[in-house]
Amino acid sequence: MQIVILKDAAAVAEYGAQIFIDQINRKSDSVLGLATGSTPVALYQELIKANQANKVSFKQVTSFNLDEYLGLDGDHAQSYRFFMNEQLFNHVDIDKNNTFVPPGDAQNPITACKMYENKISQSGGVDVQLLGIGRNGHIGFNEPSSSLASRTRVKTLTKETVEDNARFFAEGEFQPHLSITMGIGTILEAKKVVLLATGENKADAIRDMCEGAVSAVCPASALQFHQDAVVVIDEAAASKLVNAELYKHIESENQKLQQYLAELPN
Ligand SMILES: N[C@@H]1[C@@H](O)[C@H](O)[C@@H](COP(=O)(O)O)O[C@@H]1O
């Protein structure tokens, strides 16, 4: 795990966005795994800015979102499809036909999950997967106790997650307690994974993910098994890490190495 600790949320968004921009500029038909929640919004803003400044083009990009509420169709203002359109897709040159979000309105959600998995495989697999993290360590909607080998499936949300996400729903409005989410096994197959977290309320989850045992109690800890997982966090989210100084030291050494490699003659 590469753990990058930056001063604030704006720096986290910029750093994360640059990974995606570099990826697309290296491979124009990249397959991106995308995430919702409030944390990625600033990263999406950076991508929109870069697209509008012609620094990156999404014309040949394909995307797969992590998850969706079961029971909401894509026109529902709280659906993750709607969120992605509003926060990113409507503002960049991506072909929306190449953007996939699990169908929250599927008549048969079990079949829909299998089809979603097949679609990811047919696309060649995800090149870079963006992730946020829930306060309880969930990724996508893989709540504690999720199998670390799980595939895309229907998951029940915990009371904590329903409460955390209630802020987006109007009082009395139907709020789903079920979701369709990529599994942890699905996420681990992405060639690269970038997890962003900001703010003190994520500090426990970040500590458990990076320094705790690999366990279904903290689903994000499965990323310890990923060969190329980058955790980009601000000082507040890093505040409970025992080895924060070590990670900063490694990062500064890593940057010197990158600089050295960049200056090597071809
Ligand atoms: N399914 C999403 C997750 O993918 C996201 O990581 C989490 C944290 O969201 P936020 O970034 O708003 O804290 O919220 C939801 O539960």
The ligand as an SDF file (V2000), in Angstrom:
LIG
                    3D

 16 16  0  0  0  0  0  0  0  0999 V2000
  -21.3970    3.7150   -1.3890 N   0  0  0  0  0  0  0  0  0  0  0  0
  -20.7480    4.9150   -1.0350 C   0  0  0  0  0  0  0  0  0  0  0  0
  -19.2600    4.6540   -0.8710 C   0  0  0  0  0  0  0  0  0  0  0  0
  -18.7100    4.3140   -2.1360 O   0  0  0  0  0  0  0  0  0  0  0  0
  -18.5820    5.8800   -0.2780 C   0  0  0  0  0  0  0  0  0  0  0  0
  -17.1880    5.6490   -0.1960 O   0  0  0  0  0  0  0  0  0  0  0  0
  -19.1540    6.1770    1.0750 C   0  0  0  0  0  0  0  0  0  0  0  0
  -18.4860    7.3510    1.7810 C   0  0  0  0  0  0  0  0  0  0  0  0
  -19.0110    8.5410    1.3160 O   0  0  0  0  0  0  0  0  0  0  0  0
  -18.4610    9.9890    1.6560 P   0  0  0  0  0  0  0  0  0  0  0  0
  -17.3410   10.2210    0.7000 O   0  0  0  0  0  0  0  0  0  0  0  0
  -19.6290   10.8870    1.4110 O   0  0  0  0  0  0  0  0  0  0  0  0
  -18.0270    9.9620    3.0720 O   0  0  0  0  0  0  0  0  0  0  0  0
  -20.5340    6.4850    0.8830 O   0  0  0  0  0  0  0  0  0  0  0  0
  -21.3600    5.5310    0.2350 C   0  0  0  0  0  0  0  0  0  0  0  0
  -21.7440    4.5960    1.1690 O   0  0  0  0  0  0  0  0  0  0  0  0
  1  2  1  0
  2  3  1  0
  2 15  1  0
  3  4  1  0
  3  5  1  0
  5  6  1  0
  5  7  1  0
  7  8  1  0
  7 14  1  0
  8  9  1  0
  9 10  1  0
 10 11  2  0
 10 12  1  0
 10 13  1  0
 14 15  1  0
 15 16  1  0
M  END
$$$$
